Amino acid sequence: MKKIFGLLFVTICVSNIYSQNDSVQKHFDIFKAGDIYNAVWRELDINYVDTLNHERLNEIAISKMLEQLDPYTVYIPENEENELKQMTSGTYGGIGATVQKNGENVMIATPYFGMPAQRNDLRAGDEILEVDGEKMTGKSVSYVSERLRGVPGTEIKVKIRRPNEKKLIEKKFLREVIKINPIGYFGVISDTIGYIELNDFTDKSMSDFKAALNNINENQHITQLIIDLRGNGGGLVSEAVNIASLFVPKNTKIVSMKGKNRINITDYKTPFSPILPDIPLVFIVDENTASAAEILAGALQDLDRAVIVGERSFGKGLVQNIRQLPFGGYLKVTTAKYYLPSGRCIQAIDYAEDSDKSRHIPDSLTNEFKTAKGRIVRDKSGIMPDVLVKEKEGNYISYYLYMKNIIFDFATKYFYSHPKIDDAKKFNISDADYENFIAFVKEKKFTYSLESEKMVQSLKKVVEYEGYQERANEYLEKLSEILKPDLDKDIHEFRPDIQRYIEGEIVRRYYFQNGSSEYRLRYDEWVQKALETLKGNEIYRKILK
């Protein structure tokens, strides 16, 4: 027995020595790297032939180091502190409008209803020529956007060119605190089925979501609810947990976070009593649903509290904390992985093991977990929906008409020739309007190329390089002829898609974001699938059984 205790004591001592040696070696490596880095800086500063931009080089060095880890661990210099605050709070100082490029100028794309730009009659299609006396022609979107922002309460002067106006227009007003509402739209969309579009998780998401939920529940007495998380890239995990508490019992575990350090091991449980503990609930997710949005949808899937509709989500199971650095900078660093109630982690890319940082883990290498009622769910793969929706294939003519601002400019022209239109739930353009659009497209000398035609041209170069030009050229020429876009044919064949783009853009001119959402919901196949899942409760109950 004494020998056993003696052997155990020696083992523990040796283990402690190795542990201490590892710790000493780690600290030595860190100090060594710091000394080498500082020595390189000194040599460059003394001997390099040209003047150095020290701040820029330092940011590049840090960023290149962090690139080897994961895309979420990033350095935030002091001059980007405002972007950090906007990311966590959803607020910034500015005029409340999005902008986009239009030729040499940047123009107002969408003024947000009720915000300074809209209240001071800045309109979609207005070209921004000057901001506070500085010419904006030829400037980038990001440059103009930065000039429009500023300290709330400061005056801004914007000179614009408006369609159909000969004189330039100058607007003077005050910048304000602009709060980006995390709720894109809410309402009752069919009988007593409520709908809430939740776009992010900032520090006010829970309060805004609860206000929207109470509005439709108290005023219209909803009996079922759809929460749309498409495009929601996440944010504050605490807000996701708080929103979950509206639908599940108090003290229900929603997510666990486990990191290398004990301080990074945390269980998040719902802090409040639910207000709608039994309402049938559907989440809509897509490939851009990530992080905190996946926690909310995935946790309620694991608890068999909701049905998920859509396509597989992004698969971000990593947690970041923001750490203060010297001289005003910050480090957003991945500190843990999160685990849903079933025990699964949905992180889809192993950044530590996989040199290809864009490759998702195959389903064959994932593991099975079980929901509260025993349904099978898997790890390492994002949130897999209970009801899959296949993304409808688009067409390139619609895409290019939109990206080249043809549809945008036509909507602007339409707005100035039509004082009013039907409400967003009823509006449609006429056949005559569509013919006017076709004439507008031709007037703009619009052209476009198919991706398949571009690939044929690339293939011709490869064939020529490999010496098969004589054999293949005849066939490739025929294929190239087949794939040439036919504007007259395509603009009629793909009218339904093109018309929806046009109508959506026109509606936005009159009814802003709210009207745009109301129009979109008329044709949204994902929402229709969610409605089918809820109506009658048969599909819903069968999935959760």
C-alpha positions, 0 to 999 in steps of 0.5 A: 500500500505504501508503495502505491501511495509513493508511486502516486505521489511521485506521479503527481509531482512529475505531472506538476513539474511538467505542467510548470515547465509547459507554463514556463515555456509558454511564457518564454515563447510569448516574451521571445516573440515580443522581443523579436517583434520589437527588434524588427520594428527598431531595425525598420525604423532606423534602416528602411529606405522609405518613411513608414506608416507605423500605425498601418503596419502595426494593424496589418501585422496584428491582423495577419496573425489573427487571420491564422485563427478564425474570422471572428477574432479581430483587432479593432483599432481606436478609430473604429470604436464607433463601429464597435458601439454600433455593432453592440447597441445598434445606434450611431450618429447620422441622418438615417438613410442608406446610400448606394453608387450611381455612376460617378455619384452616390445617391440616397437609396432608402431614407428610413421613415421618421428619421432626419433624412426622411423628415427633411425630405431627402428622397430615394434617387437624390444624388449627393453632390456635397456634404458640408461643402466637400464635393462627393463626386467620384467618392466611394459609398463608404466615404460618403456614408462616413461624411454623413455620420457625425456627432448627434446635434451637429448641423449637416449641409447636404447638396443634392441633385434631384430627378426632374429638378433643374436647380440643385437643392441644399438641405440643412438639419441636425444629425441625430442618434439613429437607432437601427430597429432590430424588428424589421416588420411585425403584424398578423399575416393570416387569420390569427397567425402573427409574424415578427421579422427579427434582424439582429441581437443588440442591447435593445432586441428583447425590449423591442421584440417584446413590444412587437409581440405584445402589440399583435397579441393584445390587439389582434389576439394571435394564436400562432407565431412565426419568427423570421430569422433569415439574414440575422447574423446574431449579436448578444447571446443574452438577448437571445436567451431573454427572447427565449424566456418569452416562450419557455419556463423560467430557469430553462437552460438555453445554452452553455458556453465552454472555453479553455478558462474556467471563467469562460464556462457559463450556463445561460438560463431563461430569467423571466416567466413566459408570456406565451408558453404554449403558442405554436411557434415556427422559426424561419432560418436560412444560410445567413442565420448565425450565432445568437440567432442559431442559439434561439432557434436551435435551443427551442428546436432542442426543447421541442418548443418550435418547428424550424422552417427553411434551409440549413443555417450558417453554423457558428458555434463560437463565442466572442468577448471584447477585450480592452487593449492599450491606447484605445483599441479592442480585441474581439476574441473567440473564448468559447464554444456554445452548446445547445440543450441537447448537448450539441455544438453546431459549429460547422467549420473546424478552424483549428484542424482544417487548413481550408477555412471555408469547408464545412464538415460532412454530415457523415462526420457529425454526431447524433443528439436527441431533443427533449422528446427524442427527435434526432438532431446533429452537431457540427452542421448548423441548425437543420430545419424540420421543414426544408425550403429550397431556394428558388432559382433566379434569373440573371436578367433580373439580377443585372437589372437590379444591380445596374440600377435600372429598376431603381431608376425606373422606380424613381421615374415612376414615383415622380409621375404618380402622386399616389399608389394603392397600399402595399398589400394590393399594389401592382403595375399595369401591362402599360407600366411594364411596357414603359419599363421595357422602353426605359430599359432599351433607352438606357442601352442595357446589356448583360452577359450570362455566366454560362457564356463567360464560362464558354469564353474561358473554355475557348482559351483553355482549348486553344492552350491545349491545342484542340481549337480546330476540333472544338471551335465549331461546337463552342461557337454554336454553344456560344450562339445559343447562350447569347442573351435575348433581351426581348425574349428574356424580359417577357419570359421572366416578367413575374420575377422582374415585375416583383423587383419593380413593384417592391422598389416602387412600394419602398418609395411611398411606404418605406421599409414597412410597406416593402415588407408588406409587399414582400410577404405577398409572394414569400414562399418561405413564409407560405411554407411556415403558414402551411406548417402552422395551419390546422396544427396537423403538420406542426404536431406531427413534427414535434410528436 
